[in-house]
Amino acid sequence: MINLLKQFAANTGVNIPGNQCSGSCSDTGLPGSTVSNGTISNLLQIAFGIIGAVAVIFIVIAALQLITSGGNPESAKKARETIIYAVVGLVIAMSAEAIVTFFLNNL
């Protein structure tokens, strides 16, 4: 069983005691990554951009609902709540992008 685990570790690049790391390993013995920070950053920027665009679309739709509520308090309340939730989502997405970008650039 131990030999099977050592063979698996050698094939995956995992460094275990008594095993010479054959993949890309860091000084800590943990397996390395072949994905660069630029690739991760680009993918996350696209994802956060899509989330931000969806939030803006929800804000516009809710604003139109608010305008066309015609004095109906339930309709206006629902539109206001949608705007609040979309703004909160937009703030969270922007904060997440800033945090991720900060950590990727400083690591």
ZARO-376670 format. One record per residue (C-alpha): residue number from 1; x negated, y, z. Coordinates in steps of 0.02 Angstrom, whole numbers. Each point is the difference from the previous one (the first is absolute). Last residue first. Example, Ala and Ser with C-alpha at 12.3 -4.5 7.8 and 13.67 -1.06 7.14 Angstrom:
REM residues 2
NODE  seq      px      py      pz
NODE    2    -684     -53     357
NODE    1      69    -172      33
//
This chain:
REM residues 107
NODE  seq      px      py      pz
NODE  107    -113    1853    -182
NODE  106      33     187     -12
NODE  105      85       8    -170
NODE  104     111    -151      32
NODE  103      47      64     173
NODE  102      50     174     -59
NODE  101      92     -66    -153
NODE  100     100    -119     109
NODE   99      45     137     125
NODE   98      48     126    -135
NODE   97     104    -129     -94
NODE   96      88     -51     160
NODE   95      37     181      43
NODE   94      74      32    -173
NODE   93     107    -157      11
NODE   92      59      44     176
NODE   91      43     178     -52
NODE   90      96     -63    -151
NODE   89      96    -125     107
NODE   88      46     136     124
NODE   87      57     111    -144
NODE   86     104    -143     -70
NODE   85      80     -34     169
NODE   84      43     184      25
NODE   83      71      17    -176
NODE   82     105    -157      22
NODE   81      65      65     167
NODE   80      51     164     -82
NODE   79      90     -93    -140
NODE   78      95    -111     124
NODE   77      50     153     102
NODE   76      60      91    -157
NODE   75     106    -149     -52
NODE   74      75     -17     173
NODE   73      34     188      12
NODE   72      93      10    -167
NODE   71     -19     182     -50
NODE   70     -17     -39    -184
NODE   69    -138    -127      22
NODE   68     -70      54    -169
NODE   67    -144     102      70
NODE   66     -41    -130     132
NODE   65       7    -140    -128
NODE   64    -117      99    -113
NODE   63    -119      24     147
NODE   62      10    -187      36
NODE   61     -48     -40    -180
NODE   60    -145     123       5
NODE   59     -63     -66     168
NODE   58      16    -180     -59
NODE   57    -101      41    -157
NODE   56    -133      83     109
NODE   55     -11    -157     108
NODE   54     -16    -111    -155
NODE   53    -141     110     -64
NODE   52     -90     -11     168
NODE   51      14    -190       2
NODE   50     -67      -7    -178
NODE   49    -145     114      45
NODE   48     -36    -105     155
NODE   47     -13    -156    -108
NODE   46    -108      86    -132
NODE   45    -113      73     134
NODE   44     -12    -172      81
NODE   43     -56     -80    -162
NODE   42    -129     136     -33
NODE   41     -69      -9     178
NODE   40     -16    -189      -9
NODE   39     -92      12    -165
NODE   38    -113     138      63
NODE   37     -38     -95     160
NODE   36     -72    -140    -105
NODE   35      71    -175      -9
NODE   34    -131    -138      11
NODE   33      27     -20     186
NODE   32    -122     -74     124
NODE   31      24    -150     112
NODE   30     -39      29     183
NODE   29    -171     -47      64
NODE   28     -22     167      86
NODE   27    -141      51    -115
NODE   26     120     -12    -146
NODE   25      28    -151    -108
NODE   24      16     -17    -189
NODE   23       8    -184     -35
NODE   22    -125    -139      39
NODE   21      -8      32     187
NODE   20    -121    -122      79
NODE   19      96    -108     122
NODE   18     -58     -47     174
NODE   17     125     114      84
NODE   16     137      49    -122
NODE   15     -15     126    -142
NODE   14     149       2    -116
NODE   13     -48      13    -184
NODE   12     151     -96     -63
NODE   11     -92    -150     -70
NODE   10    -124      -9     145
NODE    9     141      14     126
NODE    8      97    -140     -85
NODE    7    -156    -109       1
NODE    6     -31      41     183
NODE    5     182     -43      41
NODE    4     -13    -166     -92
NODE    3    -164     -38      89
NODE    2      86      33     167
NODE    1     141    -120     -44
//
